[in-house]
Amino acid sequence: MIDFINVSKIYKGSDVKALDDVNLHIDKGEFVFIVGASGAGKSTFLKTIIREEVPTSGEIIFDGESLNMMKPRKVPFYRRKLGIVFQDFRLIQTKTVYDNVAFAMHVIGAKQKDISRRVAYALSLVGLSAKAKSYPNQLSGGEQQRVALARALVNEADVIIADEPTGNIDPEMSKDIVDLLEQINLNRGTTIIMVTHEVDLIRSYNKRVIEIKNGHIVSDTAHPEVAEGTEEVAQEAVANTPSGYYHAPTEDAEIEKFLMNYGNEPLTDDGVGGFDMDSSDENL
């Protein structure tokens, strides 16, 4: 499904390897936790999967296709295969729960009957059918994250990438979100890649745990009980986290634009897109 082959990444103007000779295989249908201190390379790892960044050396293969060689105009269409969930939800505040989820289908030209059917199904999966007409500011943090998860699911993504999806919700709700991800993983076979620093969550689930440190994979264990260093990693991550926001992989306008139009305006070969949120939104 996803292969990292001798992948290294050095950002322009730096001599530090954010990723250093990473070799990794993630099978279709796996559920993987990614842990590591702030600055360890977790965000770069996710950015390369989302194809926000391209490795300096080495290669990343997704479902048989090289992400390195992918033309910029194809990137938004590739990202539609991914369900992306973040700590801060990224919901459109002026749209209802139903419309937030439906938006991901509207912009790819789905038929209305398919939108109605799949949005209703996605909301039922996350237990929010009764909240379809509510707005994000009428929901709890846990409910808003469920909406984001439904949006990630509605286009039947092959992979869900969740970057600190429980960071802004309480522990009880956190477990509910991971339970939902586990249910999606087990029942639908969706691959789940989740970055988290919440040790108790990791220990509650019998999943693969990958630890990144200084750009290297220093631990790759089948069971969380084996990852004895995980707690120290988590504490260091929290201590170095800017107040109120855990580093997400969406730090540039290109990804933000994608989240708002789901690739409806593909990038040109020079990386330029013509998306206008106001004009696009009027057509929905």
C-alpha positions in Angstrom: 0.0 0.0 0.0 2.6 2.6 1.2 6.3 2.1 0.8 9.1 4.4 2.0 12.4 3.4 0.2 15.5 5.1 1.6 13.6 8.3 2.1 15.4 11.4 3.3 14.2 15.0 3.4 16.3 18.1 3.8 14.4 21.4 3.7 15.8 24.3 1.6 18.2 26.4 3.7 18.8 23.6 6.2 21.4 20.9 6.6 19.3 18.9 9.0 17.6 15.8 7.7 13.9 16.0 8.7 13.7 12.3 7.6 16.9 10.3 7.4 17.0 7.1 5.2 13.5 5.9 6.2 12.5 2.5 5.1 8.9 1.5 5.9 6.0 -0.6 4.6 2.4 -0.1 5.6 0.0 -2.7 4.4 -3.5 -2.0 3.1 -5.9 -2.3 6.0 -3.3 -1.6 8.8 -3.9 0.6 11.8 -0.7 2.4 12.7 0.1 4.9 15.5 3.0 7.3 14.8 4.7 8.8 17.9 7.7 11.1 18.4 8.8 14.3 20.1 8.2 17.7 18.6 10.6 18.1 15.7 11.2 14.4 15.4 10.0 14.2 11.8 6.3 13.2 12.2 4.9 16.1 10.3 7.4 15.7 7.5 6.5 12.0 7.4 2.8 12.9 6.9 3.6 15.7 4.5 5.3 13.3 2.2 2.4 11.0 2.2 0.0 13.8 1.5 2.5 14.9 -1.2 2.9 18.4 0.3 6.6 17.6 0.3 8.7 15.5 -2.0 11.7 13.5 -0.6 15.2 14.9 -1.3 16.3 11.4 -2.0 14.6 8.0 -2.0 11.1 7.2 -3.1 7.6 6.9 -1.8 5.2 4.5 -3.5 1.5 4.7 -2.9 -0.5 1.7 -4.2 2.0 1.1 -6.9 2.5 4.7 -8.0 5.5 6.9 -7.3 4.6 10.1 -5.4 8.0 11.5 -6.4 7.1 11.5 -10.1 3.5 12.6 -9.7 2.8 15.8 -11.7 1.5 18.7 -9.7 -1.8 18.8 -11.5 -2.5 15.2 -10.4 -1.8 15.9 -6.8 -5.3 17.1 -5.8 -6.9 14.0 -7.4 -4.5 11.8 -5.5 -5.4 13.5 -2.3 -9.1 12.5 -2.9 -7.9 9.0 -2.0 -7.0 10.2 1.4 -9.3 11.1 4.3 -7.5 13.8 6.2 -8.4 14.6 9.8 -6.8 17.2 12.0 -6.8 18.4 15.6 -8.6 21.6 14.8 -11.4 20.0 12.8 -11.2 22.3 9.7 -15.0 22.6 9.3 -16.8 25.3 7.4 -18.6 27.2 10.1 -21.3 28.6 7.8 -22.4 25.2 6.6 -24.5 22.6 8.5 -23.1 19.2 9.5 -24.8 17.6 6.4 -23.4 20.3 4.1 -19.9 20.1 5.5 -19.8 16.4 4.7 -21.6 16.7 1.4 -19.2 19.5 0.3 -16.5 16.9 -0.2 -18.7 15.2 -2.8 -20.2 18.3 -4.4 -16.9 19.6 -5.5 -16.0 16.4 -7.3 -19.2 16.4 -9.2 -21.0 13.5 -7.5 -24.7 13.0 -8.4 -27.2 14.3 -5.9 -28.7 10.8 -5.2 -25.2 9.5 -4.4 -24.5 12.5 -2.2 -27.7 12.0 -0.2 -27.1 8.3 0.2 -23.4 8.4 1.2 -23.6 11.5 3.5 -26.5 9.8 5.4 -24.4 6.7 5.7 -21.3 8.5 6.8 -23.2 10.5 9.5 -24.8 7.2 10.7 -21.4 5.7 11.0 -20.2 8.5 13.3 -23.5 8.7 15.2 -24.5 12.1 14.1 -27.6 11.5 12.0 -29.7 13.5 14.4 -27.3 16.5 14.1 -27.4 16.8 10.3 -29.0 20.2 10.4 -26.8 21.6 13.2 -23.9 24.0 12.7 -20.4 23.4 14.0 -20.7 26.0 16.7 -23.6 24.1 18.1 -21.6 20.9 18.6 -19.1 19.7 21.2 -15.5 19.3 20.2 -15.9 15.5 20.0 -19.0 15.9 17.7 -17.1 18.3 15.5 -14.3 15.8 15.1 -16.9 13.2 14.2 -18.1 15.5 11.4 -14.5 15.8 10.2 -14.2 12.0 10.2 -17.5 11.6 8.3 -16.2 14.1 5.7 -13.0 12.0 5.4 -15.0 8.9 4.9 -17.7 10.1 2.5 -15.6 9.7 -0.6 -14.6 6.2 0.4 -11.0 7.1 1.1 -8.4 4.3 0.9 -6.4 5.8 3.8 -7.4 8.0 6.7 -4.5 10.2 7.9 -5.3 11.6 11.4 -2.9 14.1 12.9 -3.6 14.5 16.6 -7.3 14.0 16.0 -8.0 13.8 19.8 -5.8 16.8 20.8 -8.7 19.2 21.3 -11.2 16.9 23.0 -11.5 15.3 26.4 -10.2 11.8 27.2 -13.6 10.1 27.0 -14.4 11.6 23.7 -10.8 10.8 22.6 -11.5 7.1 23.1 -14.8 7.4 21.2 -12.9 8.9 18.2 -10.3 6.1 18.2 -13.0 3.5 18.6 -14.6 4.9 15.5 -11.3 4.8 13.6 -10.9 1.2 14.7 -14.4 0.3 13.7 -13.8 1.9 10.2 -10.5 0.0 10.0 -12.0 -3.4 10.9 -15.3 -3.1 9.1 -14.3 -1.3 5.9 -10.6 -2.3 5.7 -9.5 1.4 5.6 -5.9 2.0 6.3 -5.5 4.3 9.4 -2.3 6.3 10.1 -2.7 8.3 13.3 -0.2 10.6 15.0 -0.8 11.0 18.7 1.1 11.8 21.9 -1.7 10.3 24.1 0.0 7.3 25.7 -3.1 5.9 27.4 -4.8 5.7 24.1 -1.9 3.9 22.5 -1.9 1.4 25.3 -5.6 0.8 25.0 -5.3 -0.6 21.5 -3.4 -3.5 20.2 -1.9 -1.7 17.2 1.4 -1.2 15.5 3.4 1.7 17.0 6.1 3.5 15.0 8.4 5.9 16.8 10.3 8.6 14.9 13.3 10.3 16.5 15.6 12.8 14.7 14.3 11.7 11.4 14.9 8.0 12.0 12.5 5.2 12.8 13.9 4.1 16.1 11.1 1.7 17.0 8.5 -0.3 15.1 6.5 -2.6 17.3 3.5 -4.8 16.8 2.1 -4.1 20.3 2.0 -0.9 22.4 3.1 -2.8 25.5 6.5 -3.2 23.9 7.0 0.5 23.3 8.4 1.3 26.7 9.8 4.7 25.6 6.5 6.0 24.3 5.6 7.8 27.5 8.8 9.9 27.6 8.3 10.7 23.9 4.7 11.9 24.6 5.7 14.0 27.5 8.5 15.7 25.5 6.0 16.3 22.6 3.6 18.0 24.9 6.3 20.1 26.5 7.5 21.4 23.2 4.0 22.0 21.6 3.0 25.6 21.0 0.0 26.5 23.2 -3.4 25.6 21.7 -2.2 23.9 18.5 -0.3 20.8 17.8 1.8 20.9 14.6 -0.3 19.7 11.7 1.0 18.8 8.2 -1.0 21.6 6.6 1.2 24.6 7.0 0.9 26.1 3.5 -1.9 27.5 1.3 -1.9 24.6 -1.1 -3.1 22.1 1.5 -5.5 24.6 3.0 -7.0 25.2 -0.5 -7.4 21.5 -1.0 -9.3 21.1 2.2 -11.7 23.8 1.1 -12.2 22.5 -2.5 -11.1 18.9 -2.4 -9.2 19.3 -5.6 -12.0 20.8 -7.6 -9.4 23.3 -9.0 -6.3 21.1 -9.8 -2.9 22.7 -9.7 -1.1 23.4 -13.0 2.4 21.9 -13.6 4.0 25.0 -12.1 2.0 24.4 -8.9 -0.4 27.3 -9.4 -4.1 26.9 -8.9 -6.9 29.3 -9.5 -9.3 28.5 -6.7 -11.6 31.2 -5.4 -13.4 30.1 -2.3 -16.2 32.7 -2.6 -17.0 32.0 -6.3 -16.8 28.3 -5.8 -19.0 28.3 -2.8 -21.8 30.1 -4.6 -22.2 27.2 -7.0 -23.0 24.7 -4.3 
